[in-house]
Amino acid sequence: MTEELELFRANVGRFVAEEVLPNYPQWEKDEIFPRSLWNKLGEQGLLAVDIPEEYGGCGSDFLFSMTIQEVFARANCGSVGGPMAVHSDIVAHYLLNHGTEAQKQAYLPGMVSGDCVGAVAMTEPGAGSDLQGVRTAARRDGSDYLINGSKTFITNGQHCDMVIVVARTNPDVSGAKGTSLFMVDSDLPGFQRGRNLEKIGLHASDTSELFFQDVRVPATAILGKLDQGFAVLMSELQRERLVLAIGAVAAAEGMLEDTVAYVKERKAFGAPISSLQNTRFKLAEVATDIRVHRSFVEECKALLKRGELDVATASMAKVSCTEMQGRVADVCLQLFGGYGYMREYGISRAFVDARVQRIYGGTSEIMKELISRSVLA
Ligand SMILES: Cc1cc2nc3c(=O)[nH]c(=O)nc-3n(C[C@H](O)[C@H](O)[C@H](O)COP(=O)(O)OP(=O)(O)OC[C@H]3O[C@@H](n4cnc5c(N)ncnc54)[C@H](O)[C@@H]3O)c2cc1C
């Protein structure tokens, strides 16, 4: 499989070089990449690749999906790689692992082709880390449910055709127990997209508020069991966190590569800045930091493949790799001097895009909470 995987990596790299990188600056200015990119990604077989063939996918090993993430992150294209991860590695897998046969048939082929863009809406203005505070509610009305509420910070919020919504279905029980997941089509009456939020980084990706006013869905729109939404969310978290960790390591590898090229070219005091001891030591530290984390994510990939990646280990990977990405971004930008602060240089983008990695998918603090529970158990 290694040879096959490397061939695939090269193909993804070609697509990024030809179709993504030349257009990326314009997409950043537009603060969104075009909807048509989703179909192009589908045509190239880059969406939901590890979904079985019976649902339109390639049935590839999950390492192929991880490779796509690595290539996009390494090429400093987080604004496309991140939304793809939400679509392919999160939403498609919620459906595959928890959907009914009818739900899978209805959505997965479109997700593979790019006709149906997926999003997941958990966060609300008053509930982020603490999802027990979710107020969006789905009230039973005959054989249907009526969804009311609002969500914020939703990746793919502008482009999505279907969104998995976390909503309370049982107001009588506290905490996580009375919550369900609903698959909501974006063309339903009462569904409204808010504005595309202005972010400090990831400029080409769309992140939005979503509003639900008496959105009527049938009971068959529930993903997983009624009142068991948190169980579905929890069961998929390990994979999600590993995807973020892998992206972090690959992004750091890309930054190091760019920085090494730069310090060999740039001269100060009559010599390349690569000859300065500070530059050499900083790069030595960065290379070591990356190598240690590369080993760790490779171990985590193997654990996930065997179905043995536990909550604490996935949380360690997420917090440790994304914090490392932040350190690397800071050191590398410094070595670019003033040019590092200019948008023209990729390191400035890598720096701002890295920051959110410690926030979404569970903040670093929440990861530490989870790890500490296993340490103290
Ligand atoms: C670009 C972007 C894309 C996103 N995409 C999505 C998406 O697609 N879908 C979605 O549902 N959400 C998405 N999010 C939301 C993201 O998951 C949340 O922002 C994140 O979970 C944190 O929630 P919060 O912003 O409400 O912060 P809060 O929960 O209010 O946290 C504020 C601070 O308090 C700390 N804190 C909170 N609780 C604890 C605790 N118990 N112990 C210690 N410290 C704590 C946090 O770590 C943080 O530092 C996205 C966010 C961004 C920025």
The ligand as an SDF file (V2000), in Angstrom:
LIG
                    3D

 53 58  0  0  0  0  0  0  0  0999 V2000
  -12.8300   28.9310   12.4010 C   0  0  0  0  0  0  0  0  0  0  0  0
  -13.7420   28.1440   13.2900 C   0  0  0  0  0  0  0  0  0  0  0  0
  -14.4480   27.0710   12.7500 C   0  0  0  0  0  0  0  0  0  0  0  0
  -15.3290   26.3420   13.5630 C   0  0  0  0  0  0  0  0  0  0  0  0
  -16.0900   25.3510   12.9930 N   0  0  0  0  0  0  0  0  0  0  0  0
  -17.0810   24.7690   13.7230 C   0  0  0  0  0  0  0  0  0  0  0  0
  -18.0070   23.8570   13.1200 C   0  0  0  0  0  0  0  0  0  0  0  0
  -17.9050   23.5240   11.9430 O   0  0  0  0  0  0  0  0  0  0  0  0
  -19.0030   23.3690   13.8900 N   0  0  0  0  0  0  0  0  0  0  0  0
  -19.1530   23.6970   15.2030 C   0  0  0  0  0  0  0  0  0  0  0  0
  -20.0910   23.2290   15.8220 O   0  0  0  0  0  0  0  0  0  0  0  0
  -18.2940   24.5440   15.8090 N   0  0  0  0  0  0  0  0  0  0  0  0
  -17.2680   25.0980   15.0980 C   0  0  0  0  0  0  0  0  0  0  0  0
  -16.3940   25.9820   15.6930 N   0  0  0  0  0  0  0  0  0  0  0  0
  -16.5800   26.3160   17.1020 C   0  0  0  0  0  0  0  0  0  0  0  0
  -15.4910   25.7620   18.0120 C   0  0  0  0  0  0  0  0  0  0  0  0
  -15.5850   24.3850   18.1120 O   0  0  0  0  0  0  0  0  0  0  0  0
  -15.6190   26.4850   19.3710 C   0  0  0  0  0  0  0  0  0  0  0  0
  -15.2100   27.8240   19.1530 O   0  0  0  0  0  0  0  0  0  0  0  0
  -14.7980   25.8500   20.4600 C   0  0  0  0  0  0  0  0  0  0  0  0
  -15.3150   24.5860   20.8130 O   0  0  0  0  0  0  0  0  0  0  0  0
  -14.7320   26.7070   21.7230 C   0  0  0  0  0  0  0  0  0  0  0  0
  -15.9950   27.1300   22.1290 O   0  0  0  0  0  0  0  0  0  0  0  0
  -16.2550   28.6900   22.4350 P   0  0  0  0  0  0  0  0  0  0  0  0
  -15.7640   29.4610   21.2550 O   0  0  0  0  0  0  0  0  0  0  0  0
  -17.6690   28.8630   22.8120 O   0  0  0  0  0  0  0  0  0  0  0  0
  -15.3100   29.0370   23.6550 O   0  0  0  0  0  0  0  0  0  0  0  0
  -15.6620   28.8310   25.2040 P   0  0  0  0  0  0  0  0  0  0  0  0
  -16.1880   27.4710   25.4250 O   0  0  0  0  0  0  0  0  0  0  0  0
  -16.4760   29.9900   25.6560 O   0  0  0  0  0  0  0  0  0  0  0  0
  -14.2090   28.9200   25.8480 O   0  0  0  0  0  0  0  0  0  0  0  0
  -13.5710   30.1800   26.1680 C   0  0  0  0  0  0  0  0  0  0  0  0
  -12.2830   29.8540   26.9230 C   0  0  0  0  0  0  0  0  0  0  0  0
  -12.6070   29.1530   28.1360 O   0  0  0  0  0  0  0  0  0  0  0  0
  -11.9020   27.9520   28.1950 C   0  0  0  0  0  0  0  0  0  0  0  0
  -12.6650   26.9080   28.8900 N   0  0  0  0  0  0  0  0  0  0  0  0
  -13.9610   26.5380   28.6740 C   0  0  0  0  0  0  0  0  0  0  0  0
  -14.2890   25.5290   29.4640 N   0  0  0  0  0  0  0  0  0  0  0  0
  -13.1960   25.2210   30.1830 C   0  0  0  0  0  0  0  0  0  0  0  0
  -12.8970   24.2470   31.1940 C   0  0  0  0  0  0  0  0  0  0  0  0
  -13.8060   23.3580   31.6220 N   0  0  0  0  0  0  0  0  0  0  0  0
  -11.6470   24.2670   31.7490 N   0  0  0  0  0  0  0  0  0  0  0  0
  -10.7130   25.1330   31.3450 C   0  0  0  0  0  0  0  0  0  0  0  0
  -10.9400   26.0730   30.3930 N   0  0  0  0  0  0  0  0  0  0  0  0
  -12.1540   26.1110   29.8160 C   0  0  0  0  0  0  0  0  0  0  0  0
  -11.6450   27.5620   26.7540 C   0  0  0  0  0  0  0  0  0  0  0  0
  -10.5850   26.6460   26.6270 O   0  0  0  0  0  0  0  0  0  0  0  0
  -11.3520   28.9160   26.1350 C   0  0  0  0  0  0  0  0  0  0  0  0
  -10.0100   29.2610   26.3460 O   0  0  0  0  0  0  0  0  0  0  0  0
  -15.4790   26.6880   14.9230 C   0  0  0  0  0  0  0  0  0  0  0  0
  -14.7300   27.7410   15.4600 C   0  0  0  0  0  0  0  0  0  0  0  0
  -13.8800   28.4710   14.6670 C   0  0  0  0  0  0  0  0  0  0  0  0
  -13.1280   29.6080   15.2710 C   0  0  0  0  0  0  0  0  0  0  0  0
  1  2  1  0
  2  3  1  0
  2 52  2  0
  3  4  2  0
  4  5  1  0
  4 50  1  0
  5  6  2  0
  6  7  1  0
  6 13  1  0
  7  8  2  0
  7  9  1  0
  9 10  1  0
 10 11  2  0
 10 12  1  0
 12 13  2  0
 13 14  1  0
 14 15  1  0
 14 50  1  0
 15 16  1  0
 16 17  1  0
 16 18  1  0
 18 19  1  0
 18 20  1  0
 20 21  1  0
 20 22  1  0
 22 23  1  0
 23 24  1  0
 24 25  2  0
 24 26  1  0
 24 27  1  0
 27 28  1  0
 28 29  2  0
 28 30  1  0
 28 31  1  0
 31 32  1  0
 32 33  1  0
 33 34  1  0
 33 48  1  0
 34 35  1  0
 35 36  1  0
 35 46  1  0
 36 37  1  0
 36 45  1  0
 37 38  2  0
 38 39  1  0
 39 40  1  0
 39 45  2  0
 40 41  1  0
 40 42  2  0
 42 43  1  0
 43 44  2  0
 44 45  1  0
 46 47  1  0
 46 48  1  0
 48 49  1  0
 50 51  2  0
 51 52  1  0
 52 53  1  0
M  END
$$$$
